[in-house]
Amino acid sequence: MKTAVQRSVAVVAAGAAVLLTGACSFNFSVGAASVDSETVAQVVEAQLAAELGEQSGDVTCPEDLPAEVGAEIRCELDTASGVYGVTVVATSVEGNEVNFDILVDEAPMG
């Protein structure tokens, strides 16, 4: 599976909170109606590590990301300072490429 970042991602740190927004894209199998949750989690982890210069934590996504514009799933980023919610939204689908935005919550969950 091929992964590519479409544009730079802005990172804002506020104490322990990290806010990340940006667009990423990756290819999925022809005929697939979604991108599997493990792949989404790996892409989010890699994007965070690239932007922050270090591994920020483990990302888990409980469900696949539908290959539909506007589809949204919630994942979790487990860090030393707490567990943060992560929203992943599909922004476009062209052929077998899904573009998506990532938003990490500003405060830990719970």
PEGICOR-V544748 format. One record per backbone hydrogen bond with DSSP energy under -0.5 kcal/mol. NH is the residue of the N-H (numbers start at 1). CO is the residue of the C=O. Records with the same first field share a line. If there is no record, write none. Layout:
NH: CO, CO
This chain:
4: 25
6: 23
7: 23
10: 21
12: 19
14: 17
17: 14
18: 105
19: 12
20: 18
21: 10
24: 100
25: 4
26: 98
27: 2
28: 96
32: 29
35: 65
36: 34
40: 36
41: 37
42: 38
43: 39
44: 40
45: 41
46: 42
47: 43
48: 44
49: 45
50: 46
51: 47
52: 48
53: 49
58: 78
60: 76
62: 74
65: 35
66: 64
67: 33
68: 66
70: 90
71: 68
73: 88
75: 86
76: 60
77: 84
78: 58, 76
79: 77, 82
82: 79
84: 77, 82
86: 75
87: 103
88: 73
89: 101
90: 71
91: 99
92: 99
94: 97
97: 94
98: 26
99: 92, 97
100: 24
101: 89
102: 22
103: 87
104: 20
105: 85
109: 83
